[in-house]
Amino acid sequence: MSCHDNEAPDWSDVDAPEYSKVVEVRDPVTRQLLGLTMQVMKGSEDIKEPEEQT
């Protein structure tokens, strides 16, 4: 995996539910990557169980 200074790393391979996203935590002054946090989107409760078919 190659990382350029102006290019954000690709976190698409992070194992996470579809309704969540990985958020980069950066220092506002130096723009240094401090860490990653998982943010769960609102709307995850919209997922309904499939109705039984008879």
C-alpha atoms as a printed R data frame, in Angstrom:
   type eleno elety resid chain resno       x       y      z
1  ATOM     1    CA   MET     A     1   0.000   0.000  0.000
2  ATOM     2    CA   SER     A     2   1.552   3.278 -1.084
3  ATOM     3    CA   CYS     A     3   0.681   6.542  0.636
4  ATOM     4    CA   HIS     A     4   1.389   9.932 -0.898
5  ATOM     5    CA   ASP     A     5   1.540  13.093  1.204
6  ATOM     6    CA   ASN     A     6  -1.549  14.612 -0.394
7  ATOM     7    CA   GLU     A     7  -3.498  11.394 -0.757
8  ATOM     8    CA   ALA     A     8  -5.605   9.864  1.998
9  ATOM     9    CA   PRO     A     9  -5.036   6.169  2.677
10 ATOM    10    CA   ASP     A    10  -7.651   3.748  1.406
11 ATOM    11    CA   TRP     A    11  -9.645   2.367  4.318
12 ATOM    12    CA   SER     A    12 -12.092   0.423  2.135
13 ATOM    13    CA   ASP     A    13 -10.549  -2.856  3.271
14 ATOM    14    CA   VAL     A    14 -11.426  -2.174  6.910
15 ATOM    15    CA   ASP     A    15 -13.916  -4.731  8.170
16 ATOM    16    CA   ALA     A    16 -16.960  -2.666  9.127
17 ATOM    17    CA   PRO     A    17 -20.742  -2.750  8.806
18 ATOM    18    CA   GLU     A    18 -22.099  -1.051  5.685
19 ATOM    19    CA   TYR     A    19 -23.804   1.677  7.695
20 ATOM    20    CA   SER     A    20 -20.644   2.780  9.462
21 ATOM    21    CA   LYS     A    21 -17.589   4.627  8.223
22 ATOM    22    CA   VAL     A    22 -14.009   5.041  9.335
23 ATOM    23    CA   VAL     A    23 -13.130   8.620 10.241
24 ATOM    24    CA   GLU     A    24  -9.567   9.897 10.354
25 ATOM    25    CA   VAL     A    25  -8.664  11.901 13.458
26 ATOM    26    CA   ARG     A    26  -6.097  14.543 12.536
27 ATOM    27    CA   ASP     A    27  -4.363  17.326 14.424
28 ATOM    28    CA   PRO     A    28  -5.972  20.576 13.196
29 ATOM    29    CA   VAL     A    29  -2.604  22.361 13.094
30 ATOM    30    CA   THR     A    30  -0.092  19.833 11.801
31 ATOM    31    CA   ARG     A    31  -2.626  17.650  9.928
32 ATOM    32    CA   GLN     A    32  -0.840  14.661 11.457
33 ATOM    33    CA   LEU     A    33  -2.908  11.487 11.585
34 ATOM    34    CA   LEU     A    34  -3.649  10.860 15.263
35 ATOM    35    CA   GLY     A    35  -5.864   7.839 14.875
36 ATOM    36    CA   LEU     A    36  -8.996   6.322 13.396
37 ATOM    37    CA   THR     A    37 -12.471   6.150 14.834
38 ATOM    38    CA   MET     A    38 -15.549   4.253 13.732
39 ATOM    39    CA   GLN     A    39 -18.650   6.359 13.198
40 ATOM    40    CA   VAL     A    40 -22.001   4.607 12.917
41 ATOM    41    CA   MET     A    41 -24.369   6.342 10.551
42 ATOM    42    CA   LYS     A    42 -27.887   7.252 11.514
43 ATOM    43    CA   GLY     A    43 -30.282   5.158  9.507
44 ATOM    44    CA   SER     A    44 -28.924   1.783 10.526
45 ATOM    45    CA   GLU     A    45 -32.259   1.176 12.232
46 ATOM    46    CA   ASP     A    46 -33.915   1.473  8.824
47 ATOM    47    CA   ILE     A    47 -32.775  -2.046  8.017
48 ATOM    48    CA   LYS     A    48 -35.872  -4.226  8.260
49 ATOM    49    CA   GLU     A    49 -35.982  -7.976  8.529
50 ATOM    50    CA   PRO     A    50 -37.249  -9.617  5.339
51 ATOM    51    CA   GLU     A    51 -40.859 -10.727  5.531
52 ATOM    52    CA   GLU     A    52 -41.474 -14.444  5.452
53 ATOM    53    CA   GLN     A    53 -42.789 -15.652  2.116
54 ATOM    54    CA   THR     A    54 -45.456 -18.320  2.129
